[in-house]
Amino acid sequence: MEYDFSSSWDMDDEYEKLIRRMNPPRVVIDNEVSKTNTVIRVDSANKHGILLEVVQVLTDMNLIIRKAYISSDGGWFMDVFNVTDQDGNKITDEGVLDYINKSLGADSSFLPSRRRSVGVEPSKDHTSIELTGTDRPGLLSEVSAVLTDLKCNVVNAEVWTHNTRAAAVMHVTDEATGSAITDPERLTKIKKLLCNVLKGSNKTRGAKTVVALGVTHTERRLHQMMFADRDYERCDDDTLDDKLRPNVTVVNWYDKDYSVVTIRCKDRPKLLFDTVCTLTDMQYVVFHANIDAERPEAYQEYYIRHIDGSPVNSEAEKERVIQCLEAAIERRVSDVRLFPNLRFN
């Protein structure tokens, strides 16, 4: 029996809108309580994924989250973020402060539907190409050559490599028209040729190419793509020094039915987004968290349960959580540029 998921999603969206109207988000921005940070407090009705959505807004504004305190135990979500700009200064620009209020407050749209969080939004400007495959020297040059031969212009792209795997989100246009590519036969040819390049000589791991007329949050999508590609499974010949690996632990607090995830690693921009994104995509709910990134070593502590209400139940599950968080932290290590207009992390 077929099930109409679009109808279900629409019902969910309408329910979220109703809850939002009854309990609109409240944002308080304070530049007086801390000598060094701007303090942003967000109170809202709770739902799965809301923490990621708030962190995503702040991260996309290039704000540095120095400290954070999260509590969402029950029907209400309360977050406090201590943030600065890229230079370590408080946020004083009225335009930026107003944008934060609008992005997170009662008039915001930071609660996207499920379709938007994992899919694409229509765009007439470009075609989005998602690639996953085995990393190897010269791979990006080969992808570039194929797209050039197919008369595709790469507008921008972001590529991550980790643990012998590669993932990319590319936005391309038709070389002749400068618009999105819509011809089905041409899109099928692009997918086929790129997939052949990504497969290479690897017979044990596959490759995947997805073409869509739209856009999505690129970094969130890259996390999802590499997670689906199981880049967290380390190779037998992985020689990375244990001292260079993030220190991730998972222990159960049986009295409260929480699993406590603790992360200690070198701090860097977007670290909080990367770890929260991974926990969310693994279907874990963060009930409480304490984040401290004011030192060279970042400290993150999460009190989580699975979306079904259970803590981490087995050693195998615990190991998988650790591996996935390590991978999420390590994915931004590479920094390779191929096209003048592209971003590579």
Contacts in CASP RR format, 6 or more apart in sequence:
PFRMAT RR
TARGET T0000
AUTHOR 0000-0000-0000
METHOD contacts of the structure
MODEL  1
MEYDFSSSWDMDDEYEKLIRRMNPPRVVIDNEVSKTNTVIRVDSANKHGI
LLEVVQVLTDMNLIIRKAYISSDGGWFMDVFNVTDQDGNKITDEGVLDYI
NKSLGADSSFLPSRRRSVGVEPSKDHTSIELTGTDRPGLLSEVSAVLTDL
KCNVVNAEVWTHNTRAAAVMHVTDEATGSAITDPERLTKIKKLLCNVLKG
SNKTRGAKTVVALGVTHTERRLHQMMFADRDYERCDDDTLDDKLRPNVTV
VNWYDKDYSVVTIRCKDRPKLLFDTVCTLTDMQYVVFHANIDAERPEAYQ
EYYIRHIDGSPVNSEAEKERVIQCLEAAIERRVSDVRLFPNLRFN
9 113 0 8 1.000
9 114 0 8 1.000
9 115 0 8 1.000
12 113 0 8 1.000
12 114 0 8 1.000
13 113 0 8 1.000
16 47 0 8 1.000
16 111 0 8 1.000
16 113 0 8 1.000
19 45 0 8 1.000
19 47 0 8 1.000
20 45 0 8 1.000
20 111 0 8 1.000
22 45 0 8 1.000
23 44 0 8 1.000
23 45 0 8 1.000
23 76 0 8 1.000
24 44 0 8 1.000
24 105 0 8 1.000
24 106 0 8 1.000
25 42 0 8 1.000
25 43 0 8 1.000
25 44 0 8 1.000
25 45 0 8 1.000
25 104 0 8 1.000
25 105 0 8 1.000
25 106 0 8 1.000
25 108 0 8 1.000
26 42 0 8 1.000
26 43 0 8 1.000
26 44 0 8 1.000
26 105 0 8 1.000
26 106 0 8 1.000
27 40 0 8 1.000
27 41 0 8 1.000
27 42 0 8 1.000
27 100 0 8 1.000
27 101 0 8 1.000
27 104 0 8 1.000
27 105 0 8 1.000
28 40 0 8 1.000
28 41 0 8 1.000
29 38 0 8 1.000
29 39 0 8 1.000
29 40 0 8 1.000
29 41 0 8 1.000
29 91 0 8 1.000
29 97 0 8 1.000
29 100 0 8 1.000
29 101 0 8 1.000
30 38 0 8 1.000
30 39 0 8 1.000
30 40 0 8 1.000
30 41 0 8 1.000
31 38 0 8 1.000
31 39 0 8 1.000
31 90 0 8 1.000
31 91 0 8 1.000
31 92 0 8 1.000
33 39 0 8 1.000
34 82 0 8 1.000
36 66 0 8 1.000
36 84 0 8 1.000
36 88 0 8 1.000
36 90 0 8 1.000
37 66 0 8 1.000
37 67 0 8 1.000
37 82 0 8 1.000
37 83 0 8 1.000
37 84 0 8 1.000
37 90 0 8 1.000
38 82 0 8 1.000
38 83 0 8 1.000
38 84 0 8 1.000
38 90 0 8 1.000
38 91 0 8 1.000
38 92 0 8 1.000
39 80 0 8 1.000
39 81 0 8 1.000
39 82 0 8 1.000
39 83 0 8 1.000
40 58 0 8 1.000
40 80 0 8 1.000
40 81 0 8 1.000
40 83 0 8 1.000
40 100 0 8 1.000
40 104 0 8 1.000
41 78 0 8 1.000
41 79 0 8 1.000
41 80 0 8 1.000
41 81 0 8 1.000
42 54 0 8 1.000
42 77 0 8 1.000
42 78 0 8 1.000
42 79 0 8 1.000
42 81 0 8 1.000
42 104 0 8 1.000
42 105 0 8 1.000
43 76 0 8 1.000
43 77 0 8 1.000
43 78 0 8 1.000
44 50 0 8 1.000
44 76 0 8 1.000
44 77 0 8 1.000
45 75 0 8 1.000
45 76 0 8 1.000
45 77 0 8 1.000
46 72 0 8 1.000
46 74 0 8 1.000
46 75 0 8 1.000
46 76 0 8 1.000
46 77 0 8 1.000
47 77 0 8 1.000
47 111 0 8 1.000
48 280 0 8 1.000
48 285 0 8 1.000
48 307 0 8 1.000
49 280 0 8 1.000
50 72 0 8 1.000
50 77 0 8 1.000
50 111 0 8 1.000
51 70 0 8 1.000
51 72 0 8 1.000
51 77 0 8 1.000
51 79 0 8 1.000
51 276 0 8 1.000
51 280 0 8 1.000
51 286 0 8 1.000
51 289 0 8 1.000
52 220 0 8 1.000
52 273 0 8 1.000
52 276 0 8 1.000
52 277 0 8 1.000
52 280 0 8 1.000
53 110 0 8 1.000
53 111 0 8 1.000
53 112 0 8 1.000
53 117 0 8 1.000
54 79 0 8 1.000
54 104 0 8 1.000
54 110 0 8 1.000
55 65 0 8 1.000
55 272 0 8 1.000
55 273 0 8 1.000
55 276 0 8 1.000
56 110 0 8 1.000
56 217 0 8 1.000
56 220 0 8 1.000
56 273 0 8 1.000
56 277 0 8 1.000
57 100 0 8 1.000
57 103 0 8 1.000
57 104 0 8 1.000
57 110 0 8 1.000
58 65 0 8 1.000
58 81 0 8 1.000
58 83 0 8 1.000
58 100 0 8 1.000
59 65 0 8 1.000
59 270 0 8 1.000
59 272 0 8 1.000
59 273 0 8 1.000
61 96 0 8 1.000
61 99 0 8 1.000
61 100 0 8 1.000
61 103 0 8 1.000
62 85 0 8 1.000
62 86 0 8 1.000
63 83 0 8 1.000
63 84 0 8 1.000
63 85 0 8 1.000
63 91 0 8 1.000
64 83 0 8 1.000
64 84 0 8 1.000
64 85 0 8 1.000
64 86 0 8 1.000
64 88 0 8 1.000
64 269 0 8 1.000
64 293 0 8 1.000
65 81 0 8 1.000
65 82 0 8 1.000
65 83 0 8 1.000
65 272 0 8 1.000
65 291 0 8 1.000
65 293 0 8 1.000
66 82 0 8 1.000
66 83 0 8 1.000
66 84 0 8 1.000
66 292 0 8 1.000
66 293 0 8 1.000
66 294 0 8 1.000
67 81 0 8 1.000
67 82 0 8 1.000
67 291 0 8 1.000
67 292 0 8 1.000
67 293 0 8 1.000
67 294 0 8 1.000
68 79 0 8 1.000
68 80 0 8 1.000
68 81 0 8 1.000
68 82 0 8 1.000
68 272 0 8 1.000
68 289 0 8 1.000
68 290 0 8 1.000
68 291 0 8 1.000
69 79 0 8 1.000
69 80 0 8 1.000
69 289 0 8 1.000
69 290 0 8 1.000
69 291 0 8 1.000
70 78 0 8 1.000
70 79 0 8 1.000
70 286 0 8 1.000
70 288 0 8 1.000
70 289 0 8 1.000
70 290 0 8 1.000
70 291 0 8 1.000
71 77 0 8 1.000
71 78 0 8 1.000
71 79 0 8 1.000
71 287 0 8 1.000
71 288 0 8 1.000
72 78 0 8 1.000
72 285 0 8 1.000
72 286 0 8 1.000
72 287 0 8 1.000
72 288 0 8 1.000
73 287 0 8 1.000
73 288 0 8 1.000
83 91 0 8 1.000
84 90 0 8 1.000
84 91 0 8 1.000
85 91 0 8 1.000
91 97 0 8 1.000
91 100 0 8 1.000
102 108 0 8 1.000
103 110 0 8 1.000
104 110 0 8 1.000
116 216 0 8 1.000
117 217 0 8 1.000
117 220 0 8 1.000
118 216 0 8 1.000
118 224 0 8 1.000
119 212 0 8 1.000
119 216 0 8 1.000
119 221 0 8 1.000
120 128 0 8 1.000
120 212 0 8 1.000
120 213 0 8 1.000
120 214 0 8 1.000
120 215 0 8 1.000
120 216 0 8 1.000
121 214 0 8 1.000
121 215 0 8 1.000
121 216 0 8 1.000
122 213 0 8 1.000
122 214 0 8 1.000
123 180 0 8 1.000
123 213 0 8 1.000
123 214 0 8 1.000
123 215 0 8 1.000
124 179 0 8 1.000
124 180 0 8 1.000
124 213 0 8 1.000
125 155 0 8 1.000
125 173 0 8 1.000
125 179 0 8 1.000
125 180 0 8 1.000
126 155 0 8 1.000
126 171 0 8 1.000
126 172 0 8 1.000
126 173 0 8 1.000
126 179 0 8 1.000
126 180 0 8 1.000
126 214 0 8 1.000
126 215 0 8 1.000
127 171 0 8 1.000
127 172 0 8 1.000
127 173 0 8 1.000
127 180 0 8 1.000
127 181 0 8 1.000
127 182 0 8 1.000
127 187 0 8 1.000
127 211 0 8 1.000
127 212 0 8 1.000
127 213 0 8 1.000
127 214 0 8 1.000
128 169 0 8 1.000
128 170 0 8 1.000
128 171 0 8 1.000
128 211 0 8 1.000
128 212 0 8 1.000
128 213 0 8 1.000
128 214 0 8 1.000
128 215 0 8 1.000
128 216 0 8 1.000
129 168 0 8 1.000
129 169 0 8 1.000
129 170 0 8 1.000
129 171 0 8 1.000
129 172 0 8 1.000
129 190 0 8 1.000
129 194 0 8 1.000
129 209 0 8 1.000
129 210 0 8 1.000
129 211 0 8 1.000
130 167 0 8 1.000
130 168 0 8 1.000
130 169 0 8 1.000
130 170 0 8 1.000
130 208 0 8 1.000
130 209 0 8 1.000
130 210 0 8 1.000
130 211 0 8 1.000
130 212 0 8 1.000
130 221 0 8 1.000
130 225 0 8 1.000
131 143 0 8 1.000
131 166 0 8 1.000
131 167 0 8 1.000
131 168 0 8 1.000
131 169 0 8 1.000
131 170 0 8 1.000
131 194 0 8 1.000
131 198 0 8 1.000
131 207 0 8 1.000
131 208 0 8 1.000
131 209 0 8 1.000
132 165 0 8 1.000
132 166 0 8 1.000
132 167 0 8 1.000
132 168 0 8 1.000
132 198 0 8 1.000
132 207 0 8 1.000
132 208 0 8 1.000
132 225 0 8 1.000
132 226 0 8 1.000
132 228 0 8 1.000
132 229 0 8 1.000
133 165 0 8 1.000
133 166 0 8 1.000
133 167 0 8 1.000
133 198 0 8 1.000
133 199 0 8 1.000
133 202 0 8 1.000
133 205 0 8 1.000
133 206 0 8 1.000
133 207 0 8 1.000
133 208 0 8 1.000
133 229 0 8 1.000
134 164 0 8 1.000
134 165 0 8 1.000
134 166 0 8 1.000
134 198 0 8 1.000
134 199 0 8 1.000
134 200 0 8 1.000
134 202 0 8 1.000
134 205 0 8 1.000
134 206 0 8 1.000
134 207 0 8 1.000
135 161 0 8 1.000
135 164 0 8 1.000
135 165 0 8 1.000
135 166 0 8 1.000
136 200 0 8 1.000
139 166 0 8 1.000
139 197 0 8 1.000
139 198 0 8 1.000
140 159 0 8 1.000
140 168 0 8 1.000
140 336 0 8 1.000
140 338 0 8 1.000
141 338 0 8 1.000
142 197 0 8 1.000
143 168 0 8 1.000
143 194 0 8 1.000
143 197 0 8 1.000
143 198 0 8 1.000
144 154 0 8 1.000
144 338 0 8 1.000
144 339 0 8 1.000
146 193 0 8 1.000
146 194 0 8 1.000
146 197 0 8 1.000
147 154 0 8 1.000
147 170 0 8 1.000
147 172 0 8 1.000
147 190 0 8 1.000
147 194 0 8 1.000
150 186 0 8 1.000
150 189 0 8 1.000
150 190 0 8 1.000
150 193 0 8 1.000
151 174 0 8 1.000
151 175 0 8 1.000
151 176 0 8 1.000
152 172 0 8 1.000
152 173 0 8 1.000
152 174 0 8 1.000
152 175 0 8 1.000
152 181 0 8 1.000
152 190 0 8 1.000
153 172 0 8 1.000
153 173 0 8 1.000
153 174 0 8 1.000
153 175 0 8 1.000
153 178 0 8 1.000
154 170 0 8 1.000
154 171 0 8 1.000
154 172 0 8 1.000
154 339 0 8 1.000
154 341 0 8 1.000
154 342 0 8 1.000
155 171 0 8 1.000
155 172 0 8 1.000
155 173 0 8 1.000
155 341 0 8 1.000
156 170 0 8 1.000
156 171 0 8 1.000
156 341 0 8 1.000
156 342 0 8 1.000
156 343 0 8 1.000
157 168 0 8 1.000
157 169 0 8 1.000
157 170 0 8 1.000
157 171 0 8 1.000
157 339 0 8 1.000
157 342 0 8 1.000
157 343 0 8 1.000
157 344 0 8 1.000
158 168 0 8 1.000
158 169 0 8 1.000
158 218 0 8 1.000
158 219 0 8 1.000
158 222 0 8 1.000
158 342 0 8 1.000
158 343 0 8 1.000
158 344 0 8 1.000
158 345 0 8 1.000
159 166 0 8 1.000
159 167 0 8 1.000
159 168 0 8 1.000
159 336 0 8 1.000
159 338 0 8 1.000
159 342 0 8 1.000
159 344 0 8 1.000
159 345 0 8 1.000
160 166 0 8 1.000
160 167 0 8 1.000
160 168 0 8 1.000
160 222 0 8 1.000
160 226 0 8 1.000
160 331 0 8 1.000
160 332 0 8 1.000
160 334 0 8 1.000
160 345 0 8 1.000
161 167 0 8 1.000
161 334 0 8 1.000
161 336 0 8 1.000
162 226 0 8 1.000
162 231 0 8 1.000
162 327 0 8 1.000
162 330 0 8 1.000
162 331 0 8 1.000
162 333 0 8 1.000
162 334 0 8 1.000
163 231 0 8 1.000
163 232 0 8 1.000
163 233 0 8 1.000
163 234 0 8 1.000
163 235 0 8 1.000
163 238 0 8 1.000
163 327 0 8 1.000
163 330 0 8 1.000
164 235 0 8 1.000
165 205 0 8 1.000
165 226 0 8 1.000
165 229 0 8 1.000
165 231 0 8 1.000
166 198 0 8 1.000
167 222 0 8 1.000
167 225 0 8 1.000
167 226 0 8 1.000
167 229 0 8 1.000
167 231 0 8 1.000
168 222 0 8 1.000
169 216 0 8 1.000
169 218 0 8 1.000
169 221 0 8 1.000
169 222 0 8 1.000
169 225 0 8 1.000
171 215 0 8 1.000
172 181 0 8 1.000
173 179 0 8 1.000
173 180 0 8 1.000
173 181 0 8 1.000
174 180 0 8 1.000
174 181 0 8 1.000
180 213 0 8 1.000
180 214 0 8 1.000
181 187 0 8 1.000
181 190 0 8 1.000
182 213 0 8 1.000
187 211 0 8 1.000
190 209 0 8 1.000
190 211 0 8 1.000
191 209 0 8 1.000
191 210 0 8 1.000
191 211 0 8 1.000
192 209 0 8 1.000
194 209 0 8 1.000
195 207 0 8 1.000
195 208 0 8 1.000
195 209 0 8 1.000
198 206 0 8 1.000
198 207 0 8 1.000
198 208 0 8 1.000
198 209 0 8 1.000
199 206 0 8 1.000
199 207 0 8 1.000
200 207 0 8 1.000
208 229 0 8 1.000
219 270 0 8 1.000
219 273 0 8 1.000
219 277 0 8 1.000
219 345 0 8 1.000
220 277 0 8 1.000
222 331 0 8 1.000
223 274 0 8 1.000
223 277 0 8 1.000
223 278 0 8 1.000
223 281 0 8 1.000
223 328 0 8 1.000
223 331 0 8 1.000
224 281 0 8 1.000
226 327 0 8 1.000
226 331 0 8 1.000
227 278 0 8 1.000
227 281 0 8 1.000
227 282 0 8 1.000
227 324 0 8 1.000
227 327 0 8 1.000
231 327 0 8 1.000
231 331 0 8 1.000
232 320 0 8 1.000
232 323 0 8 1.000
232 324 0 8 1.000
232 326 0 8 1.000
232 327 0 8 1.000
233 323 0 8 1.000
234 323 0 8 1.000
245 326 0 8 1.000
245 330 0 8 1.000
246 263 0 8 1.000
246 264 0 8 1.000
246 265 0 8 1.000
246 325 0 8 1.000
246 326 0 8 1.000
246 329 0 8 1.000
246 330 0 8 1.000
247 262 0 8 1.000
247 263 0 8 1.000
247 264 0 8 1.000
247 265 0 8 1.000
248 261 0 8 1.000
248 262 0 8 1.000
248 263 0 8 1.000
248 321 0 8 1.000
248 322 0 8 1.000
248 325 0 8 1.000
248 326 0 8 1.000
249 261 0 8 1.000
249 262 0 8 1.000
249 322 0 8 1.000
250 259 0 8 1.000
250 260 0 8 1.000
250 261 0 8 1.000
250 262 0 8 1.000
250 312 0 8 1.000
250 318 0 8 1.000
250 321 0 8 1.000
250 322 0 8 1.000
251 259 0 8 1.000
251 260 0 8 1.000
251 262 0 8 1.000
252 258 0 8 1.000
252 259 0 8 1.000
252 260 0 8 1.000
252 311 0 8 1.000
252 312 0 8 1.000
253 259 0 8 1.000
253 260 0 8 1.000
253 303 0 8 1.000
253 311 0 8 1.000
256 303 0 8 1.000
257 305 0 8 1.000
257 309 0 8 1.000
257 310 0 8 1.000
257 311 0 8 1.000
258 287 0 8 1.000
258 288 0 8 1.000
258 303 0 8 1.000
258 304 0 8 1.000
258 305 0 8 1.000
258 311 0 8 1.000
259 303 0 8 1.000
259 304 0 8 1.000
259 305 0 8 1.000
259 311 0 8 1.000
259 312 0 8 1.000
259 318 0 8 1.000
259 321 0 8 1.000
260 301 0 8 1.000
260 302 0 8 1.000
260 303 0 8 1.000
260 304 0 8 1.000
261 279 0 8 1.000
261 300 0 8 1.000
261 301 0 8 1.000
261 302 0 8 1.000
261 304 0 8 1.000
261 321 0 8 1.000
261 325 0 8 1.000
262 299 0 8 1.000
262 300 0 8 1.000
262 301 0 8 1.000
262 302 0 8 1.000
263 275 0 8 1.000
263 298 0 8 1.000
263 299 0 8 1.000
263 300 0 8 1.000
263 301 0 8 1.000
263 302 0 8 1.000
263 325 0 8 1.000
263 329 0 8 1.000
264 297 0 8 1.000
264 298 0 8 1.000
264 299 0 8 1.000
265 271 0 8 1.000
265 297 0 8 1.000
265 298 0 8 1.000
265 329 0 8 1.000
266 296 0 8 1.000
266 297 0 8 1.000
266 298 0 8 1.000
267 293 0 8 1.000
267 295 0 8 1.000
267 296 0 8 1.000
267 297 0 8 1.000
267 298 0 8 1.000
268 298 0 8 1.000
268 332 0 8 1.000
270 332 0 8 1.000
271 293 0 8 1.000
271 298 0 8 1.000
271 300 0 8 1.000
271 329 0 8 1.000
272 291 0 8 1.000
272 293 0 8 1.000
272 300 0 8 1.000
274 328 0 8 1.000
274 329 0 8 1.000
274 331 0 8 1.000
274 332 0 8 1.000
275 300 0 8 1.000
275 302 0 8 1.000
275 325 0 8 1.000
275 328 0 8 1.000
275 329 0 8 1.000
276 286 0 8 1.000
277 328 0 8 1.000
278 324 0 8 1.000
278 325 0 8 1.000
278 327 0 8 1.000
278 328 0 8 1.000
279 286 0 8 1.000
279 302 0 8 1.000
279 304 0 8 1.000
279 325 0 8 1.000
282 321 0 8 1.000
282 324 0 8 1.000
283 306 0 8 1.000
283 307 0 8 1.000
284 304 0 8 1.000
284 305 0 8 1.000
284 306 0 8 1.000
284 307 0 8 1.000
284 321 0 8 1.000
285 304 0 8 1.000
285 305 0 8 1.000
285 306 0 8 1.000
285 307 0 8 1.000
285 309 0 8 1.000
286 302 0 8 1.000
286 303 0 8 1.000
286 304 0 8 1.000
287 303 0 8 1.000
287 304 0 8 1.000
287 305 0 8 1.000
288 302 0 8 1.000
288 303 0 8 1.000
289 300 0 8 1.000
289 301 0 8 1.000
289 302 0 8 1.000
289 303 0 8 1.000
290 299 0 8 1.000
290 300 0 8 1.000
290 301 0 8 1.000
291 298 0 8 1.000
291 299 0 8 1.000
291 300 0 8 1.000
291 301 0 8 1.000
292 298 0 8 1.000
292 299 0 8 1.000
292 300 0 8 1.000
293 299 0 8 1.000
304 311 0 8 1.000
304 312 0 8 1.000
305 311 0 8 1.000
306 312 0 8 1.000
312 318 0 8 1.000
312 321 0 8 1.000
331 345 0 8 1.000
332 345 0 8 1.000
334 344 0 8 1.000
334 345 0 8 1.000
335 344 0 8 1.000
335 345 0 8 1.000
336 344 0 8 1.000
337 344 0 8 1.000
338 344 0 8 1.000
END
